[in-house]
Amino acid sequence: MPNDVAIIGVGQSNFVRNYEGSIRELAFEAYREAMQDAGATAKDLDASIICSAPEYDKQRSPSGLIAEYLGLNPQPTFAVESVCSSSTTGLKTAYSLIKSGLHEAVVIIGFQKMSEISSADSQERMGRGADIMWESPFGTTMPAYYAMHARAHFDTFGTTEEDLALIRIKAAKYGQLNEKAVYRKDLPMTKIMESDYVSSPLKRFDCCANADGSSCIILASAKKAKDLSTRPVWIRGIGSATASYSITGRDAYAGLESARLAALQAYEMAAVKPQDIDVAEVHDCFTIAELMAYENLGFAEPGSGVELIRKKETYLEGKIPVNVDGGLLSKGHPIGATGGSQVRTIVQQLRGEAGEIQVPGAKTGLVHNIGGVGIYANVIIMEA
């Protein structure tokens, strides 16, 4: 279709705990890989979108700095932020700019250098991701929020800590194969179950780690993609939704309603159903988040997601492989870069370039990227 939008290049830096360079150098690592992947030059791009959670950035307005460093002046640059879902919100923005005819090719760069601030400062900033009048003054943290969701799932459906540990075992298995991941070690059940609680029922290994990293996606119109790329991946559906900023304003806690609604939009736009998805990347900031995603995306009925992991149906050889790059639990979670990393994995899968983690014959892939505790949700469906 002449008005379609394609992904023509993807890139990602290594995700690490303490990146030694500057944010502009960090962004360049993913940009270089994506530009080489696309076979493009800066002259082929007519806009850029820079995505990060700015409360972690020492540099005010980093979009201008990064655009200049990458040689993207005088093309316009935009800053996009929806915390952990920033780079998929950036993708939707770029998609819209191209669909409107305003631009032909747009580069989306997500980054975060979380090591620029201390762990204590990082936790304080995450707490301020909640309502600063009615919630965060009482000491809310991300693990505590997701622990509430875990407890609700346990109480509603009989889920157990062992079920969540099965998700972490899968993440570790595939994280060992991902050279860009922070955590590349096997994790046996005993080690997971014996680890300390962070916020009951979530233990240490139920939680992803902060990281420094960058990702890059290059989008182009059908005409531009035809000129530049021999292996485009087409965006077929995008869904987005939001939820009450305060968790007390929600009706249910055993899932994320924003994710469910975003998925319904994406499926309708792409004219596919959950059973048509060959491979998925979901936002597993905590093990319970992956389990809820199975159900919110329609891969399982509410309460039945545990059967997918118990039967290894979300493994590489299962009926719906999920996070076979190790997910956030193994890769780490550099907030602004996370969604772009997920997109990169799916693009490689649909091109047949995923190596040891390749899902045979994958043609339709899905990315589920969450901002905050379900405050923002983006679901993207792609086809080769």
C-alpha positions as a Markdown table, in Angstrom:
| # | Residue | x | y | z |
|---|---|---|---|---|
| 1 | Met | 0.0 | 0.0 | 0.0 |
| 2 | Pro | 1.4 | 3.4 | -0.9 |
| 3 | Asn | 0.6 | 4.9 | 2.5 |
| 4 | Asp | 2.2 | 2.1 | 4.6 |
| 5 | Val | 5.0 | 2.7 | 7.0 |
| 6 | Ala | 8.0 | 0.4 | 7.3 |
| 7 | Ile | 10.8 | -0.2 | 9.8 |
| 8 | Ile | 14.0 | -0.2 | 7.7 |
| 9 | Gly | 16.7 | -0.1 | 10.4 |
| 10 | Val | 17.1 | -1.1 | 14.0 |
| 11 | Gly | 20.0 | -0.8 | 16.5 |
| 12 | Gln | 20.9 | -1.2 | 20.1 |
| 13 | Ser | 23.8 | -0.6 | 22.4 |
| 14 | Asn | 24.9 | -3.1 | 24.9 |
| 15 | Phe | 22.9 | -2.7 | 28.0 |
| 16 | Val | 25.3 | -2.2 | 30.9 |
| 17 | Arg | 25.3 | -1.1 | 34.6 |
| 18 | Asn | 27.8 | 1.8 | 34.3 |
| 19 | Tyr | 28.4 | 3.3 | 30.9 |
| 20 | Glu | 31.6 | 5.3 | 30.9 |
| 21 | Gly | 30.8 | 7.7 | 28.0 |
| 22 | Ser | 28.3 | 10.6 | 27.6 |
| 23 | Ile | 24.7 | 10.3 | 26.6 |
| 24 | Arg | 25.5 | 11.5 | 23.1 |
| 25 | Glu | 28.1 | 8.7 | 22.8 |
| 26 | Leu | 25.6 | 6.2 | 24.2 |
| 27 | Ala | 22.9 | 7.3 | 21.7 |
| 28 | Phe | 25.5 | 7.0 | 18.8 |
| 29 | Glu | 26.1 | 3.3 | 19.5 |
| 30 | Ala | 22.5 | 2.4 | 18.7 |
| 31 | Tyr | 22.2 | 5.0 | 15.9 |
| 32 | Arg | 25.3 | 3.6 | 14.1 |
| 33 | Glu | 24.0 | 0.1 | 14.2 |
| 34 | Ala | 20.6 | 1.1 | 12.9 |
| 35 | Met | 22.0 | 3.3 | 10.1 |
| 36 | Gln | 24.3 | 0.5 | 9.0 |
| 37 | Asp | 21.3 | -1.9 | 9.1 |
| 38 | Ala | 19.2 | 0.4 | 7.0 |
| 39 | Gly | 22.1 | 1.3 | 4.6 |
| 40 | Ala | 21.1 | 5.0 | 5.1 |
| 41 | Thr | 22.9 | 8.2 | 5.7 |
| 42 | Ala | 21.8 | 11.3 | 7.7 |
| 43 | Lys | 20.7 | 12.9 | 4.5 |
| 44 | Asp | 18.1 | 10.3 | 4.1 |
| 45 | Leu | 16.4 | 11.3 | 7.4 |
| 46 | Asp | 14.2 | 14.3 | 7.6 |
| 47 | Ala | 13.3 | 14.3 | 11.3 |
| 48 | Ser | 14.4 | 12.7 | 14.6 |
| 49 | Ile | 12.6 | 11.8 | 17.8 |
| 50 | Ile | 14.6 | 11.5 | 21.0 |
| 51 | Cys | 13.0 | 9.5 | 23.8 |
| 52 | Ser | 14.0 | 9.4 | 27.5 |
| 53 | Ala | 12.6 | 9.9 | 31.0 |
| 54 | Pro | 14.1 | 13.4 | 31.6 |
| 55 | Glu | 14.2 | 13.1 | 35.4 |
| 56 | Tyr | 17.2 | 10.8 | 35.0 |
| 57 | Asp | 19.0 | 13.1 | 32.6 |
| 58 | Lys | 21.5 | 15.6 | 33.8 |
| 59 | Gln | 21.4 | 17.3 | 30.4 |
| 60 | Arg | 18.3 | 19.5 | 30.0 |
| 61 | Ser | 16.6 | 19.1 | 26.6 |
| 62 | Pro | 18.9 | 16.3 | 25.4 |
| 63 | Ser | 17.1 | 15.9 | 22.1 |
| 64 | Gly | 18.9 | 19.0 | 20.6 |
| 65 | Leu | 22.2 | 17.8 | 21.9 |
| 66 | Ile | 21.9 | 14.3 | 20.5 |
| 67 | Ala | 20.5 | 15.5 | 17.1 |
| 68 | Glu | 23.5 | 17.8 | 16.7 |
| 69 | Tyr | 26.0 | 15.1 | 17.7 |
| 70 | Leu | 24.5 | 12.7 | 15.2 |
| 71 | Gly | 24.7 | 15.2 | 12.4 |
| 72 | Leu | 20.9 | 15.5 | 12.1 |
| 73 | Asn | 20.7 | 19.3 | 12.0 |
| 74 | Pro | 18.9 | 21.2 | 10.6 |
| 75 | Gln | 16.1 | 18.6 | 10.4 |
| 76 | Pro | 13.6 | 19.0 | 13.2 |
| 77 | Thr | 13.9 | 17.0 | 16.3 |
| 78 | Phe | 11.3 | 16.2 | 18.9 |
| 79 | Ala | 11.4 | 15.0 | 22.5 |
| 80 | Val | 8.9 | 12.3 | 23.5 |
| 81 | Glu | 8.4 | 10.9 | 27.0 |
| 82 | Ser | 6.0 | 8.3 | 28.5 |
| 83 | Val | 8.5 | 6.9 | 31.0 |
| 84 | Cys | 9.2 | 3.2 | 30.3 |
| 85 | Ser | 7.2 | 3.3 | 27.1 |
| 86 | Ser | 8.9 | 6.4 | 25.7 |
| 87 | Ser | 10.5 | 4.9 | 22.6 |
| 88 | Thr | 7.3 | 3.1 | 21.4 |
| 89 | Thr | 5.4 | 6.3 | 22.0 |
| 90 | Gly | 8.2 | 7.8 | 19.8 |
| 91 | Leu | 7.5 | 5.2 | 17.2 |
| 92 | Lys | 3.8 | 6.0 | 17.1 |
| 93 | Thr | 4.7 | 9.7 | 16.8 |
| 94 | Ala | 7.0 | 8.9 | 13.9 |
| 95 | Tyr | 4.4 | 6.7 | 12.3 |
| 96 | Ser | 1.9 | 9.5 | 12.5 |
| 97 | Leu | 4.3 | 12.0 | 11.0 |
| 98 | Ile | 4.9 | 9.8 | 8.0 |
| 99 | Lys | 1.3 | 8.8 | 7.6 |
| 100 | Ser | 0.4 | 12.5 | 7.5 |
| 101 | Gly | 2.8 | 13.2 | 4.7 |
| 102 | Leu | 4.8 | 15.7 | 6.8 |
| 103 | His | 7.9 | 13.5 | 6.7 |
| 104 | Glu | 9.3 | 10.6 | 4.7 |
| 105 | Ala | 11.9 | 9.0 | 7.1 |
| 106 | Val | 12.2 | 9.5 | 10.8 |
| 107 | Val | 14.7 | 8.1 | 13.3 |
| 108 | Ile | 13.6 | 7.3 | 16.8 |
| 109 | Ile | 16.4 | 7.1 | 19.4 |
| 110 | Gly | 15.7 | 6.0 | 23.0 |
| 111 | Phe | 18.3 | 6.3 | 25.7 |
| 112 | Gln | 18.8 | 6.3 | 29.4 |
| 113 | Lys | 22.0 | 6.6 | 31.4 |
| 114 | Met | 20.6 | 5.7 | 34.8 |
| 115 | Ser | 24.0 | 5.4 | 36.4 |
| 116 | Glu | 24.3 | 9.2 | 36.3 |
| 117 | Ile | 22.4 | 9.3 | 39.5 |
| 118 | Ser | 22.6 | 7.2 | 42.7 |
| 119 | Ser | 20.4 | 4.2 | 43.3 |
| 120 | Ala | 18.7 | 6.1 | 46.1 |
| 121 | Asp | 18.0 | 9.1 | 43.8 |
| 122 | Ser | 16.7 | 6.7 | 41.1 |
| 123 | Gln | 14.3 | 5.1 | 43.5 |
| 124 | Glu | 13.1 | 8.5 | 44.6 |
| 125 | Arg | 12.4 | 9.5 | 41.0 |
| 126 | Met | 10.6 | 6.3 | 40.3 |
| 127 | Gly | 8.4 | 7.0 | 43.3 |
| 128 | Arg | 7.6 | 10.3 | 41.8 |
| 129 | Gly | 6.2 | 8.4 | 38.9 |
| 130 | Ala | 3.1 | 8.2 | 41.1 |
| 131 | Asp | 0.9 | 11.0 | 42.1 |
| 132 | Ile | 3.1 | 13.3 | 44.1 |
| 133 | Met | 0.2 | 14.6 | 46.2 |
| 134 | Trp | -1.7 | 11.5 | 47.1 |
| 135 | Glu | 0.7 | 8.5 | 46.7 |
| 136 | Ser | 4.5 | 9.0 | 46.4 |
| 137 | Pro | 4.8 | 10.9 | 49.7 |
| 138 | Phe | 3.8 | 7.7 | 51.4 |
| 139 | Gly | 6.8 | 5.9 | 50.1 |
| 140 | Thr | 5.5 | 4.1 | 47.0 |
| 141 | Thr | 8.0 | 2.3 | 44.8 |
| 142 | Met | 7.8 | 0.3 | 41.6 |
| 143 | Pro | 8.4 | -3.1 | 43.2 |
| 144 | Ala | 5.6 | -2.3 | 45.8 |
| 145 | Tyr | 3.1 | -1.4 | 43.1 |
| 146 | Tyr | 3.8 | -4.6 | 41.1 |
| 147 | Ala | 3.7 | -6.6 | 44.3 |
| 148 | Met | 0.1 | -5.3 | 44.8 |
| 149 | His | -0.7 | -6.6 | 41.3 |
| 150 | Ala | 1.0 | -9.9 | 42.1 |
| 151 | Arg | -0.9 | -10.3 | 45.4 |
| 152 | Ala | -4.2 | -9.6 | 43.6 |
| 153 | His | -3.4 | -12.2 | 40.9 |
| 154 | Phe | -2.5 | -14.7 | 43.7 |
| 155 | Asp | -5.7 | -14.0 | 45.6 |
| 156 | Thr | -7.9 | -14.1 | 42.5 |
| 157 | Phe | -6.5 | -17.0 | 40.6 |
| 158 | Gly | -4.3 | -19.0 | 43.0 |
| 159 | Thr | -1.0 | -18.1 | 41.3 |
| 160 | Thr | 2.1 | -18.9 | 43.3 |
| 161 | Glu | 5.6 | -17.6 | 43.8 |
| 162 | Glu | 6.9 | -20.7 | 42.0 |
| 163 | Asp | 4.9 | -19.7 | 39.0 |
| 164 | Leu | 6.6 | -16.4 | 38.9 |
| 165 | Ala | 10.0 | -18.1 | 39.3 |
| 166 | Leu | 9.3 | -20.1 | 36.1 |
| 167 | Ile | 9.1 | -16.9 | 34.2 |
| 168 | Arg | 12.5 | -15.8 | 35.6 |
| 169 | Ile | 14.0 | -19.2 | 34.7 |
| 170 | Lys | 13.0 | -18.7 | 31.1 |
| 171 | Ala | 14.4 | -15.2 | 31.1 |
| 172 | Ala | 17.7 | -16.4 | 32.3 |
| 173 | Lys | 17.8 | -19.3 | 29.8 |
| 174 | Tyr | 17.5 | -16.9 | 26.9 |
| 175 | Gly | 19.4 | -14.0 | 28.4 |
| 176 | Gln | 22.5 | -16.2 | 28.3 |
| 177 | Leu | 22.2 | -16.1 | 24.5 |
| 178 | Asn | 21.9 | -12.3 | 24.3 |
| 179 | Glu | 25.3 | -10.6 | 24.0 |
| 180 | Lys | 23.7 | -7.2 | 24.7 |
| 181 | Ala | 22.1 | -8.2 | 28.0 |
| 182 | Val | 23.2 | -7.2 | 31.4 |
| 183 | Tyr | 22.4 | -10.5 | 33.1 |
| 184 | Arg | 23.8 | -13.5 | 31.3 |
| 185 | Lys | 23.6 | -16.3 | 33.9 |
| 186 | Asp | 21.6 | -19.4 | 34.5 |
| 187 | Leu | 19.2 | -19.2 | 37.4 |
| 188 | Pro | 17.9 | -22.4 | 39.1 |
| 189 | Met | 14.6 | -22.5 | 40.9 |
| 190 | Thr | 16.3 | -22.9 | 44.3 |
| 191 | Lys | 18.3 | -19.7 | 43.9 |
| 192 | Ile | 15.3 | -17.7 | 42.9 |
| 193 | Met | 13.1 | -19.0 | 45.7 |
| 194 | Glu | 15.8 | -18.5 | 48.3 |
| 195 | Ser | 16.5 | -14.9 | 47.3 |
| 196 | Asp | 15.4 | -12.0 | 49.6 |
| 197 | Tyr | 12.0 | -10.4 | 49.3 |
| 198 | Val | 12.1 | -6.9 | 47.7 |
| 199 | Ser | 8.3 | -6.4 | 48.2 |
| 200 | Ser | 6.4 | -9.5 | 49.1 |
| 201 | Pro | 5.6 | -11.6 | 47.1 |
| 202 | Leu | 8.3 | -10.3 | 44.7 |
| 203 | Lys | 11.8 | -11.4 | 45.4 |
| 204 | Arg | 15.1 | -10.1 | 44.1 |
| 205 | Phe | 15.1 | -12.1 | 40.9 |
| 206 | Asp | 11.5 | -11.2 | 40.2 |
| 207 | Cys | 12.7 | -7.7 | 39.5 |
| 208 | Cys | 14.5 | -6.3 | 36.4 |
| 209 | Ala | 17.7 | -4.3 | 36.9 |
| 210 | Asn | 18.4 | -0.6 | 36.0 |
| 211 | Ala | 20.8 | -0.2 | 33.1 |
| 212 | Asp | 22.4 | 2.3 | 30.8 |
| 213 | Gly | 21.6 | 1.8 | 27.1 |
| 214 | Ser | 20.2 | 3.1 | 23.9 |
| 215 | Ser | 18.1 | 1.9 | 21.0 |
| 216 | Cys | 17.3 | 3.2 | 17.5 |
| 217 | Ile | 14.5 | 2.6 | 15.0 |
| 218 | Ile | 14.3 | 4.1 | 11.5 |
| 219 | Leu | 10.9 | 4.4 | 10.0 |
| 220 | Ala | 10.1 | 5.3 | 6.3 |
| 221 | Ser | 7.2 | 5.7 | 4.0 |
| 222 | Ala | 6.5 | 2.9 | 1.5 |
| 223 | Lys | 8.2 | 4.9 | -1.3 |
| 224 | Lys | 11.3 | 5.8 | 0.8 |
| 225 | Ala | 11.5 | 2.2 | 2.1 |
| 226 | Lys | 11.4 | 0.9 | -1.5 |
| 227 | Asp | 14.3 | 3.2 | -2.4 |
| 228 | Leu | 16.5 | 2.3 | 0.7 |
| 229 | Ser | 15.6 | -1.2 | 1.9 |
| 230 | Thr | 15.4 | -4.7 | 0.6 |
| 231 | Arg | 14.0 | -6.1 | 3.8 |
| 232 | Pro | 11.4 | -3.8 | 5.3 |
| 233 | Val | 9.2 | -4.8 | 8.2 |
| 234 | Trp | 5.8 | -3.3 | 8.1 |
| 235 | Ile | 3.8 | -1.7 | 10.9 |
| 236 | Arg | 0.3 | -3.2 | 10.7 |
| 237 | Gly | -1.2 | -2.2 | 14.0 |
| 238 | Ile | -0.6 | 0.3 | 16.9 |
| 239 | Gly | -2.8 | 0.5 | 20.0 |
| 240 | Ser | -2.3 | 2.9 | 22.9 |
| 241 | Ala | -4.2 | 3.5 | 26.1 |
| 242 | Thr | -3.8 | 5.0 | 29.5 |
| 243 | Ala | -5.0 | 4.3 | 33.0 |
| 244 | Ser | -5.7 | 6.2 | 36.2 |
| 245 | Tyr | -2.4 | 7.8 | 37.4 |
| 246 | Ser | -3.3 | 6.8 | 41.0 |
| 247 | Ile | -3.6 | 3.1 | 41.5 |
| 248 | Thr | -6.5 | 3.7 | 43.9 |
| 249 | Gly | -8.5 | 4.9 | 40.9 |
| 250 | Arg | -8.6 | 1.5 | 39.2 |
| 251 | Asp | -11.3 | -1.1 | 39.3 |
| 252 | Ala | -9.2 | -4.3 | 39.2 |
| 253 | Tyr | -5.6 | -5.2 | 40.0 |
| 254 | Ala | -5.0 | -8.7 | 38.6 |
| 255 | Gly | -4.1 | -7.2 | 35.2 |
| 256 | Leu | -3.5 | -3.9 | 33.4 |
| 257 | Glu | -6.6 | -2.6 | 31.7 |
| 258 | Ser | -4.6 | -0.1 | 29.6 |
| 259 | Ala | -2.6 | -3.0 | 28.1 |
| 260 | Arg | -5.8 | -5.0 | 27.3 |
| 261 | Leu | -7.3 | -2.0 | 25.6 |
| 262 | Ala | -4.2 | -1.1 | 23.6 |
| 263 | Ala | -4.0 | -4.8 | 22.4 |
| 264 | Leu | -7.6 | -4.7 | 21.2 |
| 265 | Gln | -6.9 | -1.5 | 19.2 |
| 266 | Ala | -3.7 | -3.0 | 17.6 |
| 267 | Tyr | -5.4 | -6.3 | 16.7 |
| 268 | Glu | -8.3 | -4.5 | 15.1 |
| 269 | Met | -6.0 | -2.2 | 13.1 |
| 270 | Ala | -3.8 | -5.1 | 12.0 |
| 271 | Ala | -6.9 | -7.3 | 11.3 |
| 272 | Val | -5.3 | -10.2 | 13.3 |
| 273 | Lys | -6.1 | -12.2 | 16.4 |
| 274 | Pro | -3.9 | -13.2 | 19.3 |
| 275 | Gln | -3.5 | -16.7 | 17.8 |
| 276 | Asp | -2.0 | -15.1 | 14.7 |
| 277 | Ile | 1.0 | -13.8 | 16.6 |
| 278 | Asp | 4.2 | -15.9 | 16.0 |
| 279 | Val | 6.5 | -14.1 | 18.5 |
| 280 | Ala | 6.1 | -11.5 | 21.2 |
| 281 | Glu | 8.1 | -9.1 | 23.3 |
| 282 | Val | 6.3 | -8.1 | 26.4 |
| 283 | His | 7.2 | -5.6 | 29.2 |
| 284 | Asp | 8.5 | -7.9 | 31.9 |
| 285 | Cys | 9.8 | -5.3 | 34.4 |
| 286 | Phe | 8.7 | -7.8 | 37.0 |
| 287 | Thr | 7.8 | -11.5 | 36.6 |
| 288 | Ile | 4.2 | -10.7 | 37.4 |
| 289 | Ala | 4.1 | -8.2 | 34.5 |
| 290 | Glu | 4.9 | -10.9 | 32.0 |
| 291 | Leu | 2.3 | -13.1 | 33.4 |
| 292 | Met | -0.4 | -10.4 | 33.3 |
| 293 | Ala | 0.7 | -9.6 | 29.7 |
| 294 | Tyr | -0.1 | -13.2 | 28.6 |
| 295 | Glu | -3.7 | -12.5 | 29.7 |
| 296 | Asn | -4.0 | -8.9 | 28.7 |
| 297 | Leu | -2.8 | -9.7 | 25.2 |
| 298 | Gly | -5.3 | -12.6 | 24.8 |
| 299 | Phe | -2.7 | -15.3 | 24.7 |
| 300 | Ala | -4.6 | -16.9 | 27.7 |
| 301 | Glu | -7.8 | -16.3 | 29.5 |
| 302 | Pro | -7.6 | -14.4 | 32.8 |
| 303 | Gly | -6.1 | -16.7 | 35.4 |
| 304 | Ser | -4.8 | -19.2 | 32.7 |
| 305 | Gly | -1.6 | -17.5 | 31.9 |
| 306 | Val | 0.2 | -19.7 | 34.4 |
| 307 | Glu | -0.5 | -22.7 | 32.2 |
| 308 | Leu | 1.5 | -21.2 | 29.4 |
| 309 | Ile | 4.6 | -20.9 | 31.5 |
| 310 | Arg | 4.1 | -24.2 | 33.3 |
| 311 | Lys | 3.8 | -26.0 | 29.9 |
| 312 | Lys | 6.6 | -24.0 | 28.4 |
| 313 | Glu | 4.3 | -22.6 | 25.7 |
| 314 | Thr | 6.1 | -19.3 | 25.9 |
| 315 | Tyr | 9.5 | -20.9 | 25.2 |
| 316 | Leu | 11.1 | -20.9 | 21.8 |
| 317 | Glu | 9.5 | -24.2 | 20.9 |
| 318 | Gly | 6.1 | -23.3 | 22.4 |
| 319 | Lys | 2.9 | -22.1 | 20.7 |
| 320 | Ile | 3.6 | -18.4 | 21.5 |
| 321 | Pro | 7.3 | -17.6 | 22.2 |
| 322 | Val | 7.6 | -14.6 | 24.5 |
| 323 | Asn | 10.8 | -12.7 | 25.4 |
| 324 | Val | 13.2 | -15.2 | 23.9 |
| 325 | Asp | 15.9 | -12.5 | 24.0 |
| 326 | Gly | 15.8 | -12.6 | 27.8 |
| 327 | Gly | 13.3 | -9.7 | 28.3 |
| 328 | Leu | 13.9 | -6.9 | 30.6 |
| 329 | Leu | 14.6 | -9.4 | 33.4 |
| 330 | Ser | 17.8 | -10.3 | 31.7 |
| 331 | Lys | 18.6 | -7.4 | 29.4 |
| 332 | Gly | 18.1 | -4.7 | 32.0 |
| 333 | His | 15.7 | -1.7 | 31.7 |
| 334 | Pro | 17.3 | 1.6 | 30.5 |
| 335 | Ile | 13.9 | 3.3 | 30.5 |
| 336 | Gly | 13.9 | 5.4 | 27.4 |
| 337 | Ala | 15.6 | 2.7 | 25.4 |
| 338 | Thr | 13.5 | -0.3 | 26.4 |
| 339 | Gly | 10.7 | -0.2 | 23.8 |
| 340 | Gly | 13.1 | 0.3 | 20.9 |
| 341 | Ser | 15.1 | -2.8 | 22.1 |
| 342 | Gln | 11.9 | -4.8 | 22.0 |
| 343 | Val | 11.1 | -3.6 | 18.5 |
| 344 | Arg | 14.6 | -4.5 | 17.4 |
| 345 | Thr | 14.2 | -8.1 | 18.6 |
| 346 | Ile | 10.9 | -8.5 | 16.7 |
| 347 | Val | 12.3 | -7.0 | 13.5 |
| 348 | Gln | 15.2 | -9.4 | 13.6 |
| 349 | Gln | 12.7 | -12.3 | 14.2 |
| 350 | Leu | 10.6 | -11.3 | 11.3 |
| 351 | Arg | 13.6 | -11.0 | 9.0 |
| 352 | Gly | 14.9 | -14.4 | 10.1 |
| 353 | Glu | 18.0 | -12.9 | 11.6 |
| 354 | Ala | 17.6 | -13.9 | 15.3 |
| 355 | Gly | 20.2 | -16.6 | 15.3 |
| 356 | Glu | 20.0 | -19.1 | 18.2 |
| 357 | Ile | 16.7 | -17.6 | 19.3 |
| 358 | Gln | 15.0 | -17.5 | 15.9 |
| 359 | Val | 11.4 | -18.6 | 15.9 |
| 360 | Pro | 11.0 | -20.7 | 12.7 |
| 361 | Gly | 8.8 | -19.1 | 10.1 |
| 362 | Ala | 7.9 | -16.0 | 12.2 |
| 363 | Lys | 5.9 | -13.6 | 10.1 |
| 364 | Thr | 3.8 | -11.6 | 12.5 |
| 365 | Gly | 5.3 | -10.2 | 15.7 |
| 366 | Leu | 4.0 | -8.1 | 18.7 |
| 367 | Val | 5.6 | -5.6 | 21.1 |
| 368 | His | 3.9 | -4.8 | 24.4 |
| 369 | Asn | 5.5 | -1.8 | 26.2 |
| 370 | Ile | 4.3 | -0.4 | 29.4 |
| 371 | Gly | 5.0 | 3.0 | 31.0 |
| 372 | Gly | 4.9 | 3.2 | 34.8 |
| 373 | Val | 2.4 | 0.8 | 36.5 |
| 374 | Gly | 0.2 | 0.6 | 33.5 |
| 375 | Ile | -0.3 | 4.3 | 33.3 |
| 376 | Tyr | 0.7 | 4.2 | 29.6 |
| 377 | Ala | 0.5 | 1.1 | 27.3 |
| 378 | Asn | 1.6 | 0.7 | 23.7 |
| 379 | Val | 1.0 | -2.5 | 21.6 |
| 380 | Ile | 2.6 | -2.7 | 18.1 |
| 381 | Ile | 2.0 | -5.4 | 15.6 |
| 382 | Met | 4.5 | -5.9 | 12.7 |
| 383 | Glu | 4.7 | -8.2 | 9.6 |
| 384 | Ala | 7.6 | -9.1 | 7.4 |
